Amino acid sequence: MTLSAPSVSAAQPRLRVISWNLLHAGGASLEEVKLLIETMQPDILLMQEVRSFMDALPQEIPGSYARATLPGRAHGTACWSRLPLACTPHLAPLPPGLFVRRNAQVLRFDDPRFGVFSIANVHLSHGQLLNRRQLRTIRDSLTDQAIIMGDFNQVGPVWLRHFRDVGPRAKTHRLLNRVPLRLDRCLVRGFRPVSCRVLPRFGSDHRAIAVTLVPNTQPLSASSFQETDPQDSAPIAGFTDKAATDARLRYAAARPVTTP
């Protein structure tokens, strides 16, 4: 899917952000994450269901990196960024569910091109009333210019005051491999979309989403962008099923062999 913003100048700085739920048990490997970064060249990569092996990422591809586990879990959220972080990311506690306690990884940037802005990397609860409460809680911890992005686990429309949903409308996950759902989303305040798309299925049960944004210098009207291709499935050079398979093989070959 592509969103077009008619009045965006080619000279305006553009921020590309990608979010990907890696699938914590047997999901995307370090090699596959490296391939995504090398192919798509994001400024910021947000990840959910991340385990400790991903801590090697900044040694493989230099950048700012931080990971935080969900309470009582071995996995959580992580971020990698070409932009330096303005401070250590903090965890915003969210209203808890019955089984899993959640938090949001809140990142703050102070960049000469984009100014001060914050990003909440989220993996919200499955309860539809609860995950909307969690969104409202996150909103209160962000700067004026802000992005909320990740696995929302939300079905149907999402409304959050002063924010706009600018992520791709295509489905990103299949429940039980059958029911297509749009779980991965991007809400922005103080930014305008240039483009967005869902990436090919690759290494995980979720498809990654990518958005390109510019700072918003004028009020955002209903006609500021439009959905031009809701099923955007055009191949991306270098990011194919074969590339995914090759990455898995390289990762498996590099892992140490263990014996009982």
C-alpha positions in Angstrom: 0.0 0.0 0.0 1.1 3.5 -0.7 -0.1 6.7 0.8 0.6 9.9 -1.1 1.0 13.4 0.3 0.6 15.9 -2.5 2.4 18.9 -1.0 5.6 17.1 0.3 8.7 18.7 -1.1 11.6 16.5 -2.3 13.8 18.7 -0.1 12.0 17.8 3.1 13.8 15.4 5.4 12.2 12.0 5.4 12.0 9.5 8.2 11.6 5.8 7.4 10.4 3.6 10.3 9.8 -0.1 10.1 8.0 -2.3 12.7 8.2 -6.1 12.8 6.9 -8.6 15.3 9.6 -11.3 15.1 7.6 -14.2 16.6 9.6 -15.1 19.8 9.5 -18.9 19.4 11.2 -20.0 16.2 10.6 -16.7 14.4 12.9 -14.3 12.6 16.6 -14.7 13.1 19.4 -12.1 13.6 20.4 -12.7 9.9 16.9 -12.0 8.7 16.7 -8.7 10.7 20.1 -7.7 9.2 18.8 -8.5 5.7 15.7 -6.3 6.4 17.9 -3.4 7.5 20.4 -3.8 4.6 17.5 -4.0 2.1 15.1 -1.5 3.3 17.5 1.0 4.9 15.2 2.2 7.7 16.2 5.1 10.0 14.5 3.3 12.9 13.5 -0.4 13.3 11.0 -1.3 16.0 10.7 -5.0 17.0 8.3 -6.9 19.2 8.7 -10.5 20.6 12.4 -10.1 20.7 14.8 -12.4 22.6 18.3 -11.8 23.9 20.1 -13.1 20.8 19.1 -9.9 19.1 21.5 -8.0 21.4 24.3 -8.8 18.9 22.6 -6.6 16.2 24.5 -3.4 16.9 27.8 -5.3 16.6 26.7 -6.5 13.1 25.1 -3.2 12.0 26.2 -0.1 14.0 23.4 1.9 15.5 21.7 2.8 18.7 20.0 -0.3 20.2 17.9 -1.1 23.3 15.8 -4.1 24.4 13.4 -4.5 27.2 11.5 -7.7 28.3 7.9 -7.8 29.2 7.4 -8.5 32.9 7.9 -12.1 33.7 8.7 -13.0 30.0 11.8 -13.9 28.1 10.9 -11.7 25.2 9.9 -8.1 24.7 10.4 -5.0 22.6 13.6 -3.7 21.0 14.7 -0.9 18.8 17.6 -0.2 16.4 18.2 3.3 15.1 20.6 5.2 12.9 19.6 8.3 14.7 21.2 8.8 18.1 18.8 8.5 21.1 18.4 11.7 23.1 18.3 9.6 26.3 18.0 6.1 27.6 14.6 4.6 26.5 12.1 4.3 29.3 9.3 1.8 29.9 5.8 3.1 30.3 3.7 0.7 32.3 0.4 -0.1 30.8 -2.9 -1.3 32.3 -2.4 -5.0 32.8 -4.3 -7.9 31.3 -5.3 -11.1 33.0 -2.2 -13.1 32.0 0.4 -10.8 30.5 1.6 -7.5 31.9 2.6 -5.0 29.2 4.8 -2.0 28.8 5.7 0.4 26.0 9.2 1.1 25.0 9.3 4.9 24.7 12.2 6.4 22.7 13.1 10.1 22.5 15.0 11.8 19.7 16.4 15.3 19.2 17.4 15.5 15.6 18.4 18.6 13.6 16.2 17.5 10.7 13.1 16.4 12.6 13.3 18.2 15.9 12.3 16.7 19.2 10.0 13.7 18.8 9.2 10.4 20.6 8.3 6.9 19.5 6.3 4.4 21.5 7.2 0.8 20.4 4.2 -1.3 21.5 2.9 -4.8 21.8 -0.5 -4.3 23.2 -2.9 -6.8 24.9 -5.5 -8.8 23.0 -8.5 -7.5 24.8 -10.1 -4.9 22.5 -11.3 -2.5 25.3 -8.0 -3.0 27.2 -5.7 -2.3 24.3 -7.5 0.9 23.6 -7.1 2.0 27.2 -3.4 1.1 26.9 -3.1 3.5 23.8 -4.6 6.3 25.8 -2.1 5.7 28.6 0.8 5.8 26.1 -0.4 9.1 24.6 0.2 10.9 27.8 3.9 10.0 27.9 4.8 11.3 24.5 6.1 14.6 23.1 4.0 16.8 20.8 5.6 15.2 17.7 5.2 11.5 18.2 4.7 8.1 16.7 3.0 5.0 18.2 3.9 1.9 16.2 4.0 -1.8 16.6 1.7 -4.8 17.2 -1.6 -3.3 18.4 -3.5 -6.6 18.5 -6.5 -4.4 17.5 -9.4 -5.4 15.3 -11.4 -2.7 13.5 -10.8 1.1 13.5 -8.6 2.8 16.0 -9.3 6.4 17.2 -6.9 8.3 19.4 -7.3 12.0 19.9 -4.8 14.1 18.0 -3.3 11.0 16.3 -3.8 9.7 12.8 -3.6 6.2 11.5 -1.1 6.3 8.6 -0.1 2.7 8.4 -0.9 0.3 5.6 -4.4 -1.1 5.4 -3.3 -4.5 4.2 -3.5 -7.5 6.6 -0.3 -8.3 8.5 -1.1 -11.6 10.3 -3.3 -14.7 9.8 -4.9 -16.0 12.9 -4.5 -19.8 13.1 -3.1 -19.4 9.5 -6.6 -18.7 8.3 -8.1 -15.4 9.4 -6.3 -12.3 7.9 -6.0 -9.5 10.4 -4.5 -6.0 10.4 -2.7 -6.0 13.8 0.4 -4.0 13.0 -0.3 -0.2 12.9 1.2 3.2 13.0 -0.3 6.3 14.6 1.3 9.7 14.2 1.0 13.2 15.6 3.1 16.1 14.1 4.1 14.0 11.1 2.7 13.5 7.6 3.0 10.3 5.6 4.8 10.1 2.3 4.4 6.4 1.8 3.8 3.1 3.5 3.6 -0.5 2.7 3.4 -4.0 4.1 6.5 -6.0 3.4 6.5 -9.6 2.1 6.0 -12.4 4.7 9.5 -13.2 5.9 10.7 -15.2 8.9 7.8 -14.5 11.2 4.0 -15.0 11.4 3.7 -11.2 11.1 4.5 -9.1 8.0 6.6 -6.0 8.8 5.2 -2.6 8.0 7.2 0.4 6.7 6.2 4.1 6.8 8.0 7.2 5.5 7.2 10.4 7.2 8.0 14.1 7.1 7.5 16.7 9.8 4.0 18.2 9.6 4.2 22.0 9.1 0.5 22.5 8.5 -2.8 21.1 9.8 -3.6 17.7 8.4 -6.9 17.6 6.5 -8.9 14.6 5.4 -7.5 14.9 1.9 -3.8 15.2 2.9 -3.2 11.6 1.9 -5.0 8.8 0.3 -4.8 5.0 0.0 -3.8 4.2 -3.6 -3.0 0.5 -3.4 -4.4 -1.3 -0.3 -2.9 -4.6 -1.4 0.5 -3.4 -2.3 2.4 -6.6 -2.8 5.0 -5.6 -5.3 8.3 -7.4 -4.8 11.2 -5.6 -3.2 14.6 -6.1 -4.7 16.7 -8.2 -2.4 13.9 -9.0 -0.1 12.4 -12.2 -1.4 11.5 -15.7 -0.2 14.9 -16.9 -1.5 16.7 -14.2 0.3 14.9 -15.2 3.5 15.8 -18.8 3.0 19.4 -17.9 2.3 19.5 -15.8 5.5 18.2 -18.7 7.6 20.8 -21.1 6.1 23.6 -18.6 6.8 22.4 -18.2 10.4 22.1 -21.9 11.0 25.6 -22.5 9.6 27.1 -19.9 11.9 25.5 -21.2 15.1 27.8 -23.4 17.3 27.0 -27.1 17.3 26.0 -28.4 20.7 26.2 -32.0 21.9 24.3 -33.7 24.7 
